[in-house]
Amino acid sequence: MKSVSVRIDDDIKARWERLSDEHGLNASHLMRQAIVEKLEELEDFYTVRQRLSEPFDPVPDEDVWKRAGLAD
């Protein structure tokens, strides 16, 4: 596993240490998990942004109702 050095404000470091100490969490694991969660959030955001920028054909209302099982 690789190491990464990150500069953070003192107050963020204090919050991180307090949370890990109060709840018996491994500080490195806590930081890794936070990074993974943010990466997943950003990947989802940019995927949606890309897909929304591509043209798409509109779907008639009747088809939407049928697909949802709400057709008359």
N, CA, C, O and CB atoms as a CASP TS submission, in Angstrom:
PFRMAT TS
TARGET T0000
AUTHOR 0000-0000-0000
METHOD Language model
MODEL 1
PARENT N/A
ATOM      1  N   MET     1       0.843  -1.168   0.000  1.00  0.00           N
ATOM      2  CA  MET     1       0.000   0.000   0.000  1.00  0.00           C
ATOM      3  C   MET     1       0.892   1.236   0.000  1.00  0.00           C
ATOM      4  O   MET     1       1.897   1.290   0.709  1.00  0.00           O
ATOM      5  CB  MET     1      -0.962  -0.005   1.215  1.00  0.00           C
ATOM      6  N   LYS     2       0.517   2.222  -0.798  1.00  0.00           N
ATOM      7  CA  LYS     2       1.287   3.465  -0.909  1.00  0.00           C
ATOM      8  C   LYS     2       0.890   4.458   0.184  1.00  0.00           C
ATOM      9  O   LYS     2      -0.211   4.398   0.731  1.00  0.00           O
ATOM     10  CB  LYS     2       1.083   4.098  -2.297  1.00  0.00           C
ATOM     11  N   SER     3       1.806   5.364   0.485  1.00  0.00           N
ATOM     12  CA  SER     3       1.534   6.441   1.434  1.00  0.00           C
ATOM     13  C   SER     3       1.332   7.736   0.667  1.00  0.00           C
ATOM     14  O   SER     3       1.935   7.950  -0.384  1.00  0.00           O
ATOM     15  CB  SER     3       2.686   6.587   2.466  1.00  0.00           C
ATOM     16  N   VAL     4       0.474   8.599   1.208  1.00  0.00           N
ATOM     17  CA  VAL     4       0.213   9.899   0.614  1.00  0.00           C
ATOM     18  C   VAL     4       0.309  10.936   1.718  1.00  0.00           C
ATOM     19  O   VAL     4      -0.202  10.734   2.820  1.00  0.00           O
ATOM     20  CB  VAL     4      -1.183   9.941  -0.090  1.00  0.00           C
ATOM     21  N   SER     5       0.959  12.035   1.419  1.00  0.00           N
ATOM     22  CA  SER     5       1.071  13.120   2.387  1.00  0.00           C
ATOM     23  C   SER     5       0.088  14.219   1.995  1.00  0.00           C
ATOM     24  O   SER     5       0.041  14.637   0.838  1.00  0.00           O
ATOM     25  CB  SER     5       2.532  13.671   2.457  1.00  0.00           C
ATOM     26  N   VAL     6      -0.697  14.683   2.972  1.00  0.00           N
ATOM     27  CA  VAL     6      -1.712  15.697   2.713  1.00  0.00           C
ATOM     28  C   VAL     6      -1.588  16.789   3.761  1.00  0.00           C
ATOM     29  O   VAL     6      -1.393  16.500   4.941  1.00  0.00           O
ATOM     30  CB  VAL     6      -3.140  15.081   2.720  1.00  0.00           C
ATOM     31  N   ARG     7      -1.699  18.031   3.342  1.00  0.00           N
ATOM     32  CA  ARG     7      -1.687  19.147   4.280  1.00  0.00           C
ATOM     33  C   ARG     7      -3.130  19.494   4.634  1.00  0.00           C
ATOM     34  O   ARG     7      -3.959  19.718   3.751  1.00  0.00           O
ATOM     35  CB  ARG     7      -0.939  20.386   3.681  1.00  0.00           C
ATOM     36  N   ILE     8      -3.424  19.536   5.940  1.00  0.00           N
ATOM     37  CA  ILE     8      -4.765  19.906   6.402  1.00  0.00           C
ATOM     38  C   ILE     8      -4.642  20.930   7.519  1.00  0.00           C
ATOM     39  O   ILE     8      -3.631  20.995   8.218  1.00  0.00           O
ATOM     40  CB  ILE     8      -5.558  18.656   6.887  1.00  0.00           C
ATOM     41  N   ASP     9      -5.685  21.723   7.671  1.00  0.00           N
ATOM     42  CA  ASP     9      -5.709  22.724   8.738  1.00  0.00           C
ATOM     43  C   ASP     9      -5.689  22.035  10.100  1.00  0.00           C
ATOM     44  O   ASP     9      -6.119  20.891  10.244  1.00  0.00           O
ATOM     45  CB  ASP     9      -6.956  23.635   8.610  1.00  0.00           C
ATOM     46  N   ASP    10      -5.181  22.759  11.094  1.00  0.00           N
ATOM     47  CA  ASP    10      -5.102  22.216  12.453  1.00  0.00           C
ATOM     48  C   ASP    10      -6.468  21.801  12.994  1.00  0.00           C
ATOM     49  O   ASP    10      -6.585  20.784  13.677  1.00  0.00           O
ATOM     50  CB  ASP    10      -4.476  23.238  13.385  1.00  0.00           C
ATOM     51  N   ASP    11      -7.508  22.592  12.687  1.00  0.00           N
ATOM     52  CA  ASP    11      -8.833  22.258  13.215  1.00  0.00           C
ATOM     53  C   ASP    11      -9.378  20.969  12.593  1.00  0.00           C
ATOM     54  O   ASP    11     -10.056  20.196  13.269  1.00  0.00           O
ATOM     55  CB  ASP    11      -9.810  23.414  12.961  1.00  0.00           C
ATOM     56  N   ILE    12      -9.090  20.738  11.325  1.00  0.00           N
ATOM     57  CA  ILE    12      -9.522  19.492  10.681  1.00  0.00           C
ATOM     58  C   ILE    12      -8.780  18.312  11.290  1.00  0.00           C
ATOM     59  O   ILE    12      -9.376  17.268  11.553  1.00  0.00           O
ATOM     60  CB  ILE    12      -9.283  19.547   9.148  1.00  0.00           C
ATOM     61  N   LYS    13      -7.486  18.475  11.514  1.00  0.00           N
ATOM     62  CA  LYS    13      -6.698  17.400  12.124  1.00  0.00           C
ATOM     63  C   LYS    13      -7.208  17.090  13.533  1.00  0.00           C
ATOM     64  O   LYS    13      -7.297  15.927  13.926  1.00  0.00           O
ATOM     65  CB  LYS    13      -5.203  17.785  12.170  1.00  0.00           C
ATOM     66  N   ALA    14      -7.540  18.133  14.281  1.00  0.00           N
ATOM     67  CA  ALA    14      -8.048  17.936  15.644  1.00  0.00           C
ATOM     68  C   ALA    14      -9.389  17.195  15.621  1.00  0.00           C
ATOM     69  O   ALA    14      -9.621  16.310  16.444  1.00  0.00           O
ATOM     70  CB  ALA    14      -8.203  19.297  16.365  1.00  0.00           C
ATOM     71  N   ARG    15     -10.261  17.550  14.689  1.00  0.00           N
ATOM     72  CA  ARG    15     -11.553  16.859  14.566  1.00  0.00           C
ATOM     73  C   ARG    15     -11.351  15.398  14.215  1.00  0.00           C
ATOM     74  O   ARG    15     -12.005  14.517  14.773  1.00  0.00           O
ATOM     75  CB  ARG    15     -12.431  17.536  13.505  1.00  0.00           C
ATOM     76  N   TRP    16     -10.435  15.146  13.280  1.00  0.00           N
ATOM     77  CA  TRP    16     -10.133  13.782  12.831  1.00  0.00           C
ATOM     78  C   TRP    16      -9.603  12.945  13.997  1.00  0.00           C
ATOM     79  O   TRP    16     -10.043  11.816  14.210  1.00  0.00           O
ATOM     80  CB  TRP    16      -9.102  13.804  11.673  1.00  0.00           C
ATOM     81  N   GLU    17      -8.662  13.506  14.741  1.00  0.00           N
ATOM     82  CA  GLU    17      -8.083  12.788  15.880  1.00  0.00           C
ATOM     83  C   GLU    17      -9.113  12.570  16.988  1.00  0.00           C
ATOM     84  O   GLU    17      -9.164  11.494  17.585  1.00  0.00           O
ATOM     85  CB  GLU    17      -6.878  13.556  16.432  1.00  0.00           C
ATOM     86  N   ARG    18      -9.937  13.591  17.266  1.00  0.00           N
ATOM     87  CA  ARG    18     -10.963  13.470  18.304  1.00  0.00           C
ATOM     88  C   ARG    18     -11.961  12.374  17.947  1.00  0.00           C
ATOM     89  O   ARG    18     -12.311  11.548  18.791  1.00  0.00           O
ATOM     90  CB  ARG    18     -11.695  14.811  18.501  1.00  0.00           C
ATOM     91  N   LEU    19     -12.415  12.368  16.708  1.00  0.00           N
ATOM     92  CA  LEU    19     -13.383  11.361  16.275  1.00  0.00           C
ATOM     93  C   LEU    19     -12.806   9.956  16.371  1.00  0.00           C
ATOM     94  O   LEU    19     -13.464   9.039  16.865  1.00  0.00           O
ATOM     95  CB  LEU    19     -13.835  11.640  14.845  1.00  0.00           C
ATOM     96  N   SER    20     -11.582   9.790  15.902  1.00  0.00           N
ATOM     97  CA  SER    20     -10.973   8.459  15.951  1.00  0.00           C
ATOM     98  C   SER    20     -10.718   8.026  17.395  1.00  0.00           C
ATOM     99  O   SER    20     -10.903   6.855  17.727  1.00  0.00           O
ATOM    100  CB  SER    20      -9.656   8.443  15.155  1.00  0.00           C
ATOM    101  N   ASP    21     -10.296   8.953  18.257  1.00  0.00           N
ATOM    102  CA  ASP    21     -10.055   8.619  19.668  1.00  0.00           C
ATOM    103  C   ASP    21     -11.354   8.298  20.414  1.00  0.00           C
ATOM    104  O   ASP    21     -11.428   7.303  21.136  1.00  0.00           O
ATOM    105  CB  ASP    21      -9.334   9.775  20.365  1.00  0.00           C
ATOM    106  N   GLU    22     -12.370   9.138  20.238  1.00  0.00           N
ATOM    107  CA  GLU    22     -13.632   8.967  20.965  1.00  0.00           C
ATOM    108  C   GLU    22     -14.339   7.659  20.621  1.00  0.00           C
ATOM    109  O   GLU    22     -15.016   7.069  21.463  1.00  0.00           O
ATOM    110  CB  GLU    22     -14.554  10.128  20.672  1.00  0.00           C
ATOM    111  N   HIS    23     -14.175   7.214  19.379  1.00  0.00           N
ATOM    112  CA  HIS    23     -14.913   6.035  18.926  1.00  0.00           C
ATOM    113  C   HIS    23     -14.026   4.822  18.692  1.00  0.00           C
ATOM    114  O   HIS    23     -14.474   3.812  18.149  1.00  0.00           O
ATOM    115  CB  HIS    23     -15.653   6.356  17.664  1.00  0.00           C
ATOM    116  N   GLY    24     -12.756   4.926  19.106  1.00  0.00           N
ATOM    117  CA  GLY    24     -11.837   3.802  18.970  1.00  0.00           C
ATOM    118  C   GLY    24     -11.585   3.395  17.533  1.00  0.00           C
ATOM    119  O   GLY    24     -11.420   2.212  17.232  1.00  0.00           O
ATOM    120  N   LEU    25     -11.557   4.379  16.647  1.00  0.00           N
ATOM    121  CA  LEU    25     -11.344   4.105  15.232  1.00  0.00           C
ATOM    122  C   LEU    25      -9.875   4.227  14.876  1.00  0.00           C
ATOM    123  O   LEU    25      -9.139   5.004  15.484  1.00  0.00           O
ATOM    124  CB  LEU    25     -12.175   5.052  14.370  1.00  0.00           C
ATOM    125  N   ASN    26      -9.461   3.462  13.901  1.00  0.00           N
ATOM    126  CA  ASN    26      -8.114   3.581  13.376  1.00  0.00           C
ATOM    127  C   ASN    26      -8.080   4.847  12.518  1.00  0.00           C
ATOM    128  O   ASN    26      -8.827   4.962  11.547  1.00  0.00           O
ATOM    129  CB  ASN    26      -7.696   2.302  12.550  1.00  0.00           C
ATOM    130  N   ALA    27      -7.213   5.795  12.879  1.00  0.00           N
ATOM    131  CA  ALA    27      -7.176   7.088  12.201  1.00  0.00           C
ATOM    132  C   ALA    27      -6.883   6.946  10.710  1.00  0.00           C
ATOM    133  O   ALA    27      -7.481   7.648   9.895  1.00  0.00           O
ATOM    134  CB  ALA    27      -6.134   7.983  12.846  1.00  0.00           C
ATOM    135  N   SER    28      -5.976   6.052  10.347  1.00  0.00           N
ATOM    136  CA  SER    28      -5.659   5.846   8.927  1.00  0.00           C
ATOM    137  C   SER    28      -6.852   5.270   8.180  1.00  0.00           C
ATOM    138  O   SER    28      -7.150   5.678   7.057  1.00  0.00           O
ATOM    139  CB  SER    28      -4.447   4.915   8.775  1.00  0.00           C
ATOM    140  N   HIS    29      -7.533   4.319   8.809  1.00  0.00           N
ATOM    141  CA  HIS    29      -8.719   3.728   8.177  1.00  0.00           C
ATOM    142  C   HIS    29      -9.798   4.790   7.979  1.00  0.00           C
ATOM    143  O   HIS    29     -10.448   4.834   6.935  1.00  0.00           O
ATOM    144  CB  HIS    29      -9.269   2.557   9.029  1.00  0.00           C
ATOM    145  N   LEU    30      -9.986   5.640   8.979  1.00  0.00           N
ATOM    146  CA  LEU    30     -10.974   6.707   8.902  1.00  0.00           C
ATOM    147  C   LEU    30     -10.677   7.629   7.721  1.00  0.00           C
ATOM    148  O   LEU    30     -11.584   7.983   6.969  1.00  0.00           O
ATOM    149  CB  LEU    30     -11.003   7.507  10.212  1.00  0.00           C
ATOM    150  N   MET    31      -9.426   8.016   7.556  1.00  0.00           N
ATOM    151  CA  MET    31      -9.033   8.899   6.459  1.00  0.00           C
ATOM    152  C   MET    31      -9.206   8.204   5.111  1.00  0.00           C
ATOM    153  O   MET    31      -9.706   8.803   4.159  1.00  0.00           O
ATOM    154  CB  MET    31      -7.578   9.358   6.634  1.00  0.00           C
ATOM    155  N   ARG    32      -8.787   6.926   5.032  1.00  0.00           N
ATOM    156  CA  ARG    32      -8.952   6.160   3.787  1.00  0.00           C
ATOM    157  C   ARG    32     -10.417   6.081   3.390  1.00  0.00           C
ATOM    158  O   ARG    32     -10.770   6.293   2.230  1.00  0.00           O
ATOM    159  CB  ARG    32      -8.372   4.742   3.941  1.00  0.00           C
ATOM    160  N   GLN    33     -11.270   5.773   4.368  1.00  0.00           N
ATOM    161  CA  GLN    33     -12.701   5.644   4.095  1.00  0.00           C
ATOM    162  C   GLN    33     -13.285   6.969   3.617  1.00  0.00           C
ATOM    163  O   GLN    33     -14.102   6.986   2.697  1.00  0.00           O
ATOM    164  CB  GLN    33     -13.445   5.160   5.347  1.00  0.00           C
ATOM    165  N   ALA    34     -12.881   8.065   4.225  1.00  0.00           N
ATOM    166  CA  ALA    34     -13.371   9.384   3.813  1.00  0.00           C
ATOM    167  C   ALA    34     -12.957   9.687   2.374  1.00  0.00           C
ATOM    168  O   ALA    34     -13.747  10.226   1.599  1.00  0.00           O
ATOM    169  CB  ALA    34     -12.841  10.479   4.761  1.00  0.00           C
ATOM    170  N   ILE    35     -11.728   9.343   2.021  1.00  0.00           N
ATOM    171  CA  ILE    35     -11.241   9.578   0.658  1.00  0.00           C
ATOM    172  C   ILE    35     -12.009   8.716  -0.333  1.00  0.00           C
ATOM    173  O   ILE    35     -12.425   9.204  -1.384  1.00  0.00           O
ATOM    174  CB  ILE    35      -9.729   9.287   0.560  1.00  0.00           C
ATOM    175  N   VAL    36     -12.203   7.442  -0.014  1.00  0.00           N
ATOM    176  CA  VAL    36     -12.931   6.531  -0.906  1.00  0.00           C
ATOM    177  C   VAL    36     -14.359   7.033  -1.125  1.00  0.00           C
ATOM    178  O   VAL    36     -14.841   7.060  -2.258  1.00  0.00           O
ATOM    179  CB  VAL    36     -12.950   5.094  -0.323  1.00  0.00           C
ATOM    180  N   GLU    37     -15.035   7.428  -0.046  1.00  0.00           N
ATOM    181  CA  GLU    37     -16.411   7.911  -0.170  1.00  0.00           C
ATOM    182  C   GLU    37     -16.487   9.160  -1.034  1.00  0.00           C
ATOM    183  O   GLU    37     -17.400   9.289  -1.850  1.00  0.00           O
ATOM    184  CB  GLU    37     -16.998   8.198   1.208  1.00  0.00           C
ATOM    185  N   LYS    38     -15.547  10.077  -0.869  1.00  0.00           N
ATOM    186  CA  LYS    38     -15.556  11.301  -1.678  1.00  0.00           C
ATOM    187  C   LYS    38     -15.251  10.985  -3.132  1.00  0.00           C
ATOM    188  O   LYS    38     -15.865  11.566  -4.027  1.00  0.00           O
ATOM    189  CB  LYS    38     -14.539  12.318  -1.135  1.00  0.00           C
ATOM    190  N   LEU    39     -14.317  10.079  -3.387  1.00  0.00           N
ATOM    191  CA  LEU    39     -14.018   9.685  -4.765  1.00  0.00           C
ATOM    192  C   LEU    39     -15.249   9.087  -5.442  1.00  0.00           C
ATOM    193  O   LEU    39     -15.546   9.411  -6.592  1.00  0.00           O
ATOM    194  CB  LEU    39     -12.859   8.677  -4.794  1.00  0.00           C
ATOM    195  N   GLU    40     -15.961   8.220  -4.734  1.00  0.00           N
ATOM    196  CA  GLU    40     -17.170   7.614  -5.299  1.00  0.00           C
ATOM    197  C   GLU    40     -18.223   8.676  -5.599  1.00  0.00           C
ATOM    198  O   GLU    40     -18.889   8.620  -6.633  1.00  0.00           O
ATOM    199  CB  GLU    40     -17.743   6.559  -4.338  1.00  0.00           C
ATOM    200  N   GLU    41     -18.371   9.633  -4.704  1.00  0.00           N
ATOM    201  CA  GLU    41     -19.324  10.727  -4.908  1.00  0.00           C
ATOM    202  C   GLU    41     -18.957  11.539  -6.146  1.00  0.00           C
ATOM    203  O   GLU    41     -19.824  11.854  -6.961  1.00  0.00           O
ATOM    204  CB  GLU    41     -19.372  11.640  -3.669  1.00  0.00           C
ATOM    205  N   LEU    42     -17.676  11.878  -6.288  1.00  0.00           N
ATOM    206  CA  LEU    42     -17.228  12.656  -7.439  1.00  0.00           C
ATOM    207  C   LEU    42     -17.355  11.868  -8.740  1.00  0.00           C
ATOM    208  O   LEU    42     -17.734  12.428  -9.768  1.00  0.00           O
ATOM    209  CB  LEU    42     -15.786  13.099  -7.240  1.00  0.00           C
ATOM    210  N   GLU    43     -17.041  10.574  -8.702  1.00  0.00           N
ATOM    211  CA  GLU    43     -17.192   9.744  -9.902  1.00  0.00           C
ATOM    212  C   GLU    43     -18.650   9.715 -10.350  1.00  0.00           C
ATOM    213  O   GLU    43     -18.937   9.838 -11.541  1.00  0.00           O
ATOM    214  CB  GLU    43     -16.685   8.306  -9.639  1.00  0.00           C
ATOM    215  N   ASP    44     -19.566   9.556  -9.406  1.00  0.00           N
ATOM    216  CA  ASP    44     -20.993   9.564  -9.740  1.00  0.00           C
ATOM    217  C   ASP    44     -21.407  10.913 -10.316  1.00  0.00           C
ATOM    218  O   ASP    44     -22.118  10.970 -11.319  1.00  0.00           O
ATOM    219  CB  ASP    44     -21.838   9.238  -8.499  1.00  0.00           C
ATOM    220  N   PHE    45     -20.968  11.989  -9.689  1.00  0.00           N
ATOM    221  CA  PHE    45     -21.312  13.330 -10.144  1.00  0.00           C
ATOM    222  C   PHE    45     -20.860  13.559 -11.580  1.00  0.00           C
ATOM    223  O   PHE    45     -21.641  14.029 -12.407  1.00  0.00           O
ATOM    224  CB  PHE    45     -20.690  14.377  -9.226  1.00  0.00           C
ATOM    225  N   TYR    46     -19.594  13.228 -11.889  1.00  0.00           N
ATOM    226  CA  TYR    46     -19.078  13.468 -13.231  1.00  0.00           C
ATOM    227  C   TYR    46     -19.690  12.529 -14.262  1.00  0.00           C
ATOM    228  O   TYR    46     -19.813  12.898 -15.430  1.00  0.00           O
ATOM    229  CB  TYR    46     -17.575  13.323 -13.238  1.00  0.00           C
ATOM    230  N   THR    47     -20.076  11.324 -13.856  1.00  0.00           N
ATOM    231  CA  THR    47     -20.773  10.420 -14.771  1.00  0.00           C
ATOM    232  C   THR    47     -22.133  11.001 -15.140  1.00  0.00           C
ATOM    233  O   THR    47     -22.501  11.027 -16.314  1.00  0.00           O
ATOM    234  CB  THR    47     -20.938   9.017 -14.140  1.00  0.00           C
ATOM    235  N   VAL    48     -22.877  11.464 -14.145  1.00  0.00           N
ATOM    236  CA  VAL    48     -24.188  12.063 -14.404  1.00  0.00           C
ATOM    237  C   VAL    48     -24.036  13.316 -15.248  1.00  0.00           C
ATOM    238  O   VAL    48     -24.794  13.521 -16.196  1.00  0.00           O
ATOM    239  CB  VAL    48     -24.909  12.392 -13.085  1.00  0.00           C
ATOM    240  N   ARG    49     -23.079  14.142 -14.919  1.00  0.00           N
ATOM    241  CA  ARG    49     -22.855  15.377 -15.679  1.00  0.00           C
ATOM    242  C   ARG    49     -22.560  15.076 -17.140  1.00  0.00           C
ATOM    243  O   ARG    49     -23.075  15.748 -18.033  1.00  0.00           O
ATOM    244  CB  ARG    49     -21.703  16.180 -15.068  1.00  0.00           C
ATOM    245  N   GLN    50     -21.730  14.066 -17.385  1.00  0.00           N
ATOM    246  CA  GLN    50     -21.399  13.677 -18.752  1.00  0.00           C
ATOM    247  C   GLN    50     -22.640  13.175 -19.484  1.00  0.00           C
ATOM    248  O   GLN    50     -22.896  13.565 -20.623  1.00  0.00           O
ATOM    249  CB  GLN    50     -20.307  12.597 -18.754  1.00  0.00           C
ATOM    250  N   ARG    51     -23.403  12.316 -18.831  1.00  0.00           N
ATOM    251  CA  ARG    51     -24.597  11.753 -19.472  1.00  0.00           C
ATOM    252  C   ARG    51     -25.637  12.827 -19.764  1.00  0.00           C
ATOM    253  O   ARG    51     -26.312  12.768 -20.792  1.00  0.00           O
ATOM    254  CB  ARG    51     -25.209  10.667 -18.590  1.00  0.00           C
ATOM    255  N   LEU    52     -25.774  13.801 -18.879  1.00  0.00           N
ATOM    256  CA  LEU    52     -26.744  14.870 -19.099  1.00  0.00           C
ATOM    257  C   LEU    52     -26.317  15.815 -20.211  1.00  0.00           C
ATOM    258  O   LEU    52     -27.156  16.507 -20.787  1.00  0.00           O
ATOM    259  CB  LEU    52     -26.954  15.649 -17.823  1.00  0.00           C
ATOM    260  N   SER    53     -25.039  15.854 -20.519  1.00  0.00           N
ATOM    261  CA  SER    53     -24.558  16.733 -21.584  1.00  0.00           C
ATOM    262  C   SER    53     -24.760  16.113 -22.963  1.00  0.00           C
ATOM    263  O   SER    53     -24.634  16.798 -23.977  1.00  0.00           O
ATOM    264  CB  SER    53     -23.085  17.056 -21.374  1.00  0.00           C
ATOM    265  N   GLU    54     -25.072  14.819 -23.002  1.00  0.00           N
ATOM    266  CA  GLU    54     -25.286  14.132 -24.278  1.00  0.00           C
ATOM    267  C   GLU    54     -26.751  14.262 -24.683  1.00  0.00           C
ATOM    268  O   GLU    54     -27.642  14.180 -23.838  1.00  0.00           O
ATOM    269  CB  GLU    54     -24.875  12.633 -24.180  1.00  0.00           C
ATOM    270  N   PRO    55     -27.002  14.468 -25.999  1.00  0.00           N
ATOM    271  CA  PRO    55     -28.397  14.574 -26.445  1.00  0.00           C
ATOM    272  C   PRO    55     -29.145  13.254 -26.252  1.00  0.00           C
ATOM    273  O   PRO    55     -28.551  12.177 -26.314  1.00  0.00           O
ATOM    274  CB  PRO    55     -28.453  14.997 -27.922  1.00  0.00           C
ATOM    275  N   PHE    56     -30.436  13.353 -26.020  1.00  0.00           N
ATOM    276  CA  PHE    56     -31.256  12.151 -25.865  1.00  0.00           C
ATOM    277  C   PHE    56     -32.620  12.403 -26.496  1.00  0.00           C
ATOM    278  O   PHE    56     -33.074  13.542 -26.606  1.00  0.00           O
ATOM    279  CB  PHE    56     -31.404  11.757 -24.362  1.00  0.00           C
ATOM    280  N   ASP    57     -33.250  11.328 -26.902  1.00  0.00           N
ATOM    281  CA  ASP    57     -34.580  11.425 -27.501  1.00  0.00           C
ATOM    282  C   ASP    57     -35.625  11.485 -26.392  1.00  0.00           C
ATOM    283  O   ASP    57     -35.555  10.728 -25.424  1.00  0.00           O
ATOM    284  CB  ASP    57     -34.854  10.223 -28.453  1.00  0.00           C
ATOM    285  N   PRO    58     -36.597  12.390 -26.538  1.00  0.00           N
ATOM    286  CA  PRO    58     -37.651  12.453 -25.528  1.00  0.00           C
ATOM    287  C   PRO    58     -38.526  11.199 -25.568  1.00  0.00           C
ATOM    288  O   PRO    58     -38.650  10.550 -26.607  1.00  0.00           O
ATOM    289  CB  PRO    58     -38.512  13.706 -25.734  1.00  0.00           C
ATOM    290  N   VAL    59     -39.123  10.872 -24.440  1.00  0.00           N
ATOM    291  CA  VAL    59     -40.020   9.716 -24.332  1.00  0.00           C
ATOM    292  C   VAL    59     -41.438  10.253 -24.161  1.00  0.00           C
ATOM    293  O   VAL    59     -41.698  11.044 -23.254  1.00  0.00           O
ATOM    294  CB  VAL    59     -39.613   8.768 -23.128  1.00  0.00           C
ATOM    295  N   PRO    60     -42.357   9.825 -25.030  1.00  0.00           N
ATOM    296  CA  PRO    60     -43.745  10.300 -24.899  1.00  0.00           C
ATOM    297  C   PRO    60     -44.342   9.912 -23.542  1.00  0.00           C
ATOM    298  O   PRO    60     -44.005   8.870 -22.980  1.00  0.00           O
ATOM    299  CB  PRO    60     -44.615   9.728 -26.037  1.00  0.00           C
ATOM    300  N   ASP    61     -45.230  10.763 -23.029  1.00  0.00           N
ATOM    301  CA  ASP    61     -45.872  10.516 -21.731  1.00  0.00           C
ATOM    302  C   ASP    61     -46.520   9.140 -21.661  1.00  0.00           C
ATOM    303  O   ASP    61     -46.422   8.452 -20.645  1.00  0.00           O
ATOM    304  CB  ASP    61     -46.916  11.583 -21.452  1.00  0.00           C
ATOM    305  N   GLU    62     -47.179   8.745 -22.737  1.00  0.00           N
ATOM    306  CA  GLU    62     -47.879   7.458 -22.750  1.00  0.00           C
ATOM    307  C   GLU    62     -46.916   6.307 -22.478  1.00  0.00           C
ATOM    308  O   GLU    62     -47.250   5.368 -21.756  1.00  0.00           O
ATOM    309  CB  GLU    62     -48.585   7.246 -24.097  1.00  0.00           C
ATOM    310  N   ASP    63     -45.717   6.384 -23.061  1.00  0.00           N
ATOM    311  CA  ASP    63     -44.717   5.331 -22.847  1.00  0.00           C
ATOM    312  C   ASP    63     -44.231   5.303 -21.394  1.00  0.00           C
ATOM    313  O   ASP    63     -43.992   4.237 -20.827  1.00  0.00           O
ATOM    314  CB  ASP    63     -43.523   5.534 -23.793  1.00  0.00           C
ATOM    315  N   VAL    64     -44.093   6.480 -20.813  1.00  0.00           N
ATOM    316  CA  VAL    64     -43.666   6.556 -19.409  1.00  0.00           C
ATOM    317  C   VAL    64     -44.711   5.884 -18.522  1.00  0.00           C
ATOM    318  O   VAL    64     -44.366   5.087 -17.650  1.00  0.00           O
ATOM    319  CB  VAL    64     -43.449   8.038 -18.970  1.00  0.00           C
ATOM    320  N   TRP    65     -45.992   6.204 -18.744  1.00  0.00           N
ATOM    321  CA  TRP    65     -47.067   5.612 -17.934  1.00  0.00           C
ATOM    322  C   TRP    65     -47.108   4.097 -18.103  1.00  0.00           C
ATOM    323  O   TRP    65     -47.306   3.364 -17.134  1.00  0.00           O
ATOM    324  CB  TRP    65     -48.429   6.220 -18.316  1.00  0.00           C
ATOM    325  N   LYS    66     -46.920   3.626 -19.346  1.00  0.00           N
ATOM    326  CA  LYS    66     -46.924   2.177 -19.592  1.00  0.00           C
ATOM    327  C   LYS    66     -45.773   1.501 -18.851  1.00  0.00           C
ATOM    328  O   LYS    66     -45.966   0.475 -18.199  1.00  0.00           O
ATOM    329  CB  LYS    66     -46.825   1.882 -21.105  1.00  0.00           C
ATOM    330  N   ARG    67     -44.582   2.076 -18.953  1.00  0.00           N
ATOM    331  CA  ARG    67     -43.405   1.491 -18.287  1.00  0.00           C
ATOM    332  C   ARG    67     -43.572   1.460 -16.768  1.00  0.00           C
ATOM    333  O   ARG    67     -43.062   0.568 -16.090  1.00  0.00           O
ATOM    334  CB  ARG    67     -42.140   2.281 -18.653  1.00  0.00           C
ATOM    335  N   ALA    68     -44.296   2.454 -16.249  1.00  0.00           N
ATOM    336  CA  ALA    68     -44.514   2.529 -14.799  1.00  0.00           C
ATOM    337  C   ALA    68     -45.721   1.688 -14.363  1.00  0.00           C
ATOM    338  O   ALA    68     -46.026   1.594 -13.175  1.00  0.00           O
ATOM    339  CB  ALA    68     -44.716   3.990 -14.371  1.00  0.00           C
ATOM    340  N   GLY    69     -46.399   1.079 -15.341  1.00  0.00           N
ATOM    341  CA  GLY    69     -47.570   0.263 -15.022  1.00  0.00           C
ATOM    342  C   GLY    69     -48.789   1.086 -14.653  1.00  0.00           C
ATOM    343  O   GLY    69     -49.674   0.606 -13.944  1.00  0.00           O
ATOM    344  N   LEU    70     -48.841   2.321 -15.127  1.00  0.00           N
ATOM    345  CA  LEU    70     -49.941   3.224 -14.785  1.00  0.00           C
ATOM    346  C   LEU    70     -50.818   3.561 -15.983  1.00  0.00           C
ATOM    347  O   LEU    70     -51.634   4.480 -15.918  1.00  0.00           O
ATOM    348  CB  LEU    70     -49.395   4.498 -14.189  1.00  0.00           C
ATOM    349  N   ALA    71     -50.653   2.819 -17.080  1.00  0.00           N
ATOM    350  CA  ALA    71     -51.441   3.095 -18.286  1.00  0.00           C
ATOM    351  C   ALA    71     -52.897   2.735 -18.054  1.00  0.00           C
ATOM    352  O   ALA    71     -53.214   1.825 -17.288  1.00  0.00           O
ATOM    353  CB  ALA    71     -50.886   2.316 -19.497  1.00  0.00           C
ATOM    354  N   ASP    72     -53.782   3.466 -18.730  1.00  0.00           N
ATOM    355  CA  ASP    72     -55.230   3.190 -18.614  1.00  0.00           C
ATOM    356  C   ASP    72     -55.589   1.867 -19.225  1.00  0.00           C
ATOM    357  O   ASP    72     -56.757   1.479 -19.216  1.00  0.00           O
ATOM    358  CB  ASP    72     -56.047   4.289 -19.276  1.00  0.00           C
TER
END
